[in-house]
Amino acid sequence: MTSPTRITWLRAPLLALAILLFALLLLLPIAAIQAQTVSASAPAAVVTVDGEVSDMVVKGKSLEVRYRNTGTTATEIVGEVQVRLGDDSLVVAVPLVEGKRIDAGKRETFRVAMPSLPPGKYTIYAVVNFGGDSLTAAQAELEIRP
């Protein structure tokens, strides 16, 4: 048989271990909830693909087109300059840029030689595809007098 003092001596460590395990079990759900709360409240990075042709200027015999990446990610752009008549028929298209990577928030200026045109009224379009849902463009009227 076991003496009563030996049973009491074993109860104290078992009781302390039981209390420790019970406390850990109580704290575990709180830690999991806090971890979920932190990850749920962290903002998700939003990626936008956007751009604009901000300016188009004739300088001598060349045309300067300024493009700005207004999105939040770098994009590769493709663009051309189109010269059209009043009835919207295409007179000439000149490549502006192809496969140029523009970082988010950055601007770039592209220069193309102005095509030789006979006298008349024209509309010049600088069209850029930045990989988004639509294209961006700028237009200007041009009149060449004899």
URHUCOR-V78829 format. One record per run of one state. SS is the DSSP state (a for helix, b for strand, c for the rest). FROM is the first residue (numbers start at 1). TO is the last residue. If there is no record, write none. Layout:
# URHUCOR-V78829
ss:SS from:FROM to:TO
ss:SS from:FROM to:TO
This chain:
# URHUCOR-V78829
ss:c from:1 to:3
ss:a from:4 to:41
ss:c from:42 to:50
ss:b from:51 to:59
ss:c from:60 to:61
ss:b from:62 to:69
ss:c from:70 to:74
ss:b from:75 to:84
ss:c from:85 to:89
ss:b from:90 to:102
ss:c from:103 to:106
ss:b from:107 to:113
ss:c from:114 to:119
ss:b from:120 to:129
ss:c from:130 to:135
ss:b from:136 to:144
ss:c from:145 to:146
